Amino acid sequence: MMRAFVSILFLGLALAPADAADRTITVDGEACSFKVRFDPGKFSEKQVRDTAGAILGSVLPYPDFAVHPTTDTLTPEIVAADQAACQQSIGRSRGLDLMDIPGLAEFRARKTDQTVDTCAFEAIKGRALVPGANPKILLEHAASAKACGHFVPALENRAGLRAFWRELVGKRCVDNSDPARCRKDSLALEQKPDADELIRRDVIGFDWTNCAIEFLTLNQERERDEATREALQKEFMRRFRTKANCDD
């Protein structure tokens, strides 16, 4: 995404010559490092750094959720702690001193909402993964309930869950480079001492999750976010002399 803007990074060079008192800061983005030059007599370094970080970097809210392997046994306490950690970037973003650039405040608000939504989703999944949890917890993710609700009765039918899971494994492995090996490795879960519980977790953690994540606002609004960030980057680079150094 950042590479697309390298060609416009020198838009600010047509402005007045740089003053000797100008200051340069470095902001790290996902694939590029940016040097931003500004006049400290007109702008505070914190405001320039915070704004550059929001537009060129990654200081806006994002869901920093934990990833637990199927073998991990979750507890309500772990799920609650994970959700709190997931949303920490929201608190940090409130301290940003952002410039009045059209669309930036709205973009921060949208990224905040997306983070809350994704962290709530991860908490729902985590609660459903706690041993003995009611599968109906998954229906609390209302956005995916219609498309992915069929997993709930399958999870409630413990006697038929293995057969349901085997069908899912078959579908997973169709596009694998080695479908037979994929099925063999996946079905090896049945040989574990706690196979029933691990299979239940696998259905929730893999199949239900892959069905439901499509409905996260973070994914639903991806194209809109990319267009917004592109517009914000162009405006920022129009105002400030900016140079990028991108990874190969």
C-alpha positions in Angstrom: 0.0 0.0 0.0 2.7 2.5 1.0 4.7 1.8 -2.2 1.9 3.3 -4.3 2.7 6.7 -2.8 6.5 6.8 -3.3 6.0 8.7 -6.6 4.1 11.5 -4.9 6.4 11.9 -1.9 8.1 14.9 -3.3 4.9 17.0 -3.8 6.1 19.3 -1.1 9.4 20.0 -2.8 7.7 22.7 -5.0 7.0 24.8 -1.9 9.3 27.4 -0.5 13.0 26.4 0.0 13.7 24.7 3.3 14.8 27.0 6.1 17.9 26.1 8.0 15.8 26.0 11.2 13.6 23.3 9.8 13.5 20.1 11.7 13.3 16.5 10.3 11.6 13.6 12.1 11.5 9.9 11.1 8.3 7.9 11.2 8.1 4.2 10.5 5.3 2.7 8.4 4.4 -0.8 7.6 6.8 -1.1 4.6 8.5 2.3 4.5 10.4 4.7 6.8 9.5 8.3 6.2 11.5 11.5 6.8 9.3 14.5 7.4 10.6 18.0 7.3 8.7 20.8 9.1 9.1 24.3 10.5 9.1 24.1 14.4 8.0 27.7 14.5 4.7 26.8 12.9 4.1 23.3 14.1 4.9 21.4 17.3 7.0 18.3 16.9 4.5 16.2 18.8 1.7 17.3 16.5 3.7 16.6 13.3 4.9 13.2 14.7 1.5 12.1 15.8 -0.2 13.2 12.6 2.5 11.5 10.5 2.2 8.4 12.6 -1.5 8.3 12.1 -1.4 8.8 8.3 1.9 7.3 7.3 2.6 4.9 10.2 0.5 2.7 12.5 -0.4 4.6 15.6 -4.1 4.6 15.1 -6.2 2.0 16.9 -5.8 -1.6 15.8 -6.9 -4.9 17.4 -3.9 -6.5 19.1 -5.5 -9.8 19.9 -3.9 -12.9 21.3 -3.6 -16.1 19.2 -3.9 -19.3 21.2 -3.2 -22.7 19.8 -5.9 -25.4 19.9 -4.0 -27.1 22.7 -4.4 -24.1 25.0 -7.2 -24.3 27.6 -8.8 -21.0 27.9 -10.5 -19.6 31.0 -12.9 -16.7 31.5 -10.0 -14.8 33.1 -7.7 -15.3 30.2 -10.4 -14.2 27.8 -11.1 -11.0 29.8 -7.4 -10.2 30.0 -7.0 -10.8 26.2 -9.9 -8.5 25.4 -8.4 -5.7 27.6 -5.0 -6.1 25.9 -6.6 -6.2 22.5 -8.1 -2.7 23.0 -5.0 -1.0 24.5 -4.2 0.9 21.3 -7.5 2.8 21.7 -6.3 4.4 24.9 -2.9 5.3 23.4 -4.6 6.9 20.4 -6.6 9.3 22.6 -3.3 11.0 23.5 -2.5 11.8 19.9 -2.4 15.5 18.9 -3.7 15.4 15.4 -3.7 18.2 12.9 -7.0 19.5 11.5 -6.8 17.6 8.2 -10.1 16.8 6.6 -11.2 13.2 7.2 -8.5 12.4 9.8 -10.6 12.7 12.9 -13.3 10.5 11.3 -10.7 8.0 10.2 -9.4 7.7 13.8 -13.0 7.2 15.0 -13.6 4.5 12.4 -10.4 2.7 13.3 -11.5 2.9 17.0 -14.9 1.3 16.2 -13.2 -1.4 14.1 -10.9 -2.3 17.0 -13.8 -2.5 19.5 -15.7 -4.7 17.0 -12.8 -7.0 16.3 -11.8 -7.3 20.0 -15.5 -8.1 20.9 -15.4 -10.8 18.2 -12.3 -12.3 19.6 -13.8 -12.3 23.1 -16.9 -14.1 21.9 -14.7 -16.7 20.2 -12.6 -17.0 23.4 -15.6 -17.5 25.6 -17.0 -20.2 23.3 -13.6 -22.0 23.4 -13.7 -22.3 27.2 -14.3 -26.0 28.1 -18.0 -26.6 28.6 -19.1 -23.3 27.1 -22.5 -23.1 25.4 -22.0 -22.9 21.6 -24.8 -20.4 21.4 -22.3 -17.8 22.6 -21.1 -17.7 18.9 -24.5 -16.2 18.0 -23.7 -13.1 20.0 -21.7 -12.0 17.0 -24.8 -10.8 15.3 -23.2 -9.8 12.0 -22.2 -13.4 11.2 -25.1 -15.2 12.9 -27.1 -15.7 9.7 -24.2 -16.9 7.6 -22.3 -18.9 10.2 -25.0 -19.9 12.7 -25.1 -23.5 11.3 -22.0 -24.2 13.3 -24.0 -23.9 16.6 -26.3 -26.9 16.2 -23.4 -29.0 14.9 -21.4 -28.1 18.0 -24.3 -28.8 20.3 -24.6 -32.3 18.8 -21.6 -33.8 20.4 -22.3 -37.3 19.2 -22.3 -36.1 15.5 -19.5 -33.5 15.8 -16.7 -35.8 14.6 -18.5 -36.6 11.4 -19.3 -32.9 10.8 -15.7 -32.0 11.5 -14.4 -34.7 9.1 -16.5 -33.1 6.3 -15.0 -29.7 7.2 -11.5 -31.2 7.0 -12.3 -32.6 3.6 -13.4 -29.1 2.4 -10.3 -27.4 3.9 -7.9 -29.8 2.1 -9.4 -29.6 -1.4 -7.2 -26.7 -2.5 -4.2 -27.9 -0.6 -1.1 -28.7 -2.6 -1.2 -32.2 -1.1 -4.9 -32.9 -0.2 -4.2 -36.5 1.0 -1.4 -35.4 3.3 -3.6 -32.5 4.5 -6.4 -34.8 5.4 -4.1 -37.3 7.1 -2.4 -34.6 9.2 -5.7 -32.9 10.2 -7.5 -36.2 11.1 -4.6 -37.2 13.3 -6.3 -35.0 15.9 -8.7 -37.9 16.5 -5.9 -40.0 18.0 -5.3 -37.5 20.8 -6.5 -38.5 24.3 -8.7 -35.4 24.5 -9.8 -35.6 20.9 -13.4 -34.6 21.4 -12.5 -31.3 23.1 -9.7 -30.6 20.6 -12.1 -31.2 17.7 -14.6 -28.8 19.2 -12.0 -26.2 19.6 -10.8 -26.8 16.0 -14.3 -26.2 14.6 -14.7 -23.0 16.5 -11.1 -21.7 16.1 -10.7 -22.5 12.4 -14.0 -23.2 10.6 -16.4 -20.8 12.4 -13.7 -18.2 12.6 -13.0 -18.3 8.9 -16.7 -18.0 8.2 -17.3 -15.1 10.6 -14.3 -12.9 10.1 -15.7 -11.8 6.7 -18.3 -9.8 8.7 -15.9 -7.8 10.9 -16.1 -4.1 10.2 -12.4 -4.1 9.8 -12.8 -6.3 6.7 -16.0 -4.9 5.5 -14.5 -1.4 5.4 -11.1 -2.3 4.1 -11.4 -0.7 0.6 -12.9 2.5 2.2 -10.0 2.6 4.6 -7.4 2.3 1.9 -9.0 5.1 -0.1 -9.2 7.3 3.0 -5.6 6.7 3.9 -4.5 7.4 0.3 -6.3 10.8 0.4 -4.9 11.7 3.8 -1.3 10.8 2.7 -1.6 13.0 -0.4 -2.8 15.9 1.7 -0.1 15.4 4.3 2.6 15.2 1.7 1.3 18.4 0.1 1.8 20.2 3.4 5.1 18.7 4.4 8.3 17.7 2.6 8.3 14.0 2.9 10.8 11.3 1.7 10.3 7.6 1.9 12.8 4.8 2.2 11.0 1.5 1.4 12.0 -2.1 1.8 12.8 -4.1 -1.3 
